[in-house]
Amino acid sequence: FDNFIKGQMQFVNNQAAVAVPAGIALLDRIGKPVILMTHSQGGGIGFDVAEQRPKLIAGMVAIEPGGPQIGNVDTAKVTYTRVNPLSWGLTTTPFKFDPPISSPSELKVHLEPSERPGQEVGCYLQDEPARKLVNFQNMRILSFSAEGTYHRVFDACIPKWLNQAGAKADFFRLEDLGMRGNHHQMFLDRNSDEIITFIDGWLQKN
């Protein structure tokens, strides 16, 4: 239990006002490109930080980042409950697109069929020609999802959105890599050394 509780913190309801400026300030203090590793709610914070300081991001590891990016999902029923009209694609804070937009309502999207019906929802993507995320062009991003996590229902969608918008995002399901039975807080699992070895290998290669 002590190990579990060390990995916990309160949910940040005002992340755009508190956590994102703190992340930006940290990058400014470091002053050189970093590999940004995020998890869960930290994923949205990381995308917002990267949008503001793209020259200080050498790459990103987004482990089951907060989402889904466009619609709210009932994970038990594996279905969307609504589309979020405030979403800019990754979070509800503004992102620079080319061609530019001034409101998320200008993003034209459609719902792609699910690759795994009944297990994962389909993904919202932009209508083609897709607008590009100006500050994410060619940014290397690793994202992956565990086998026993509620996030599995929608985790494949953010990497697809990123790739369509010009980033270079790789997405993996851990069981396809031989790592079985993990949950959302996989850093507490018995095979966490295998997971960090996989992450390190991807970073060394990319």
Order of alpha helices (4+ residues) and beta strands (2+ residues): alpha-alpha-beta-alpha-beta-beta-beta-beta-beta-beta-beta-beta-alpha-beta-alpha
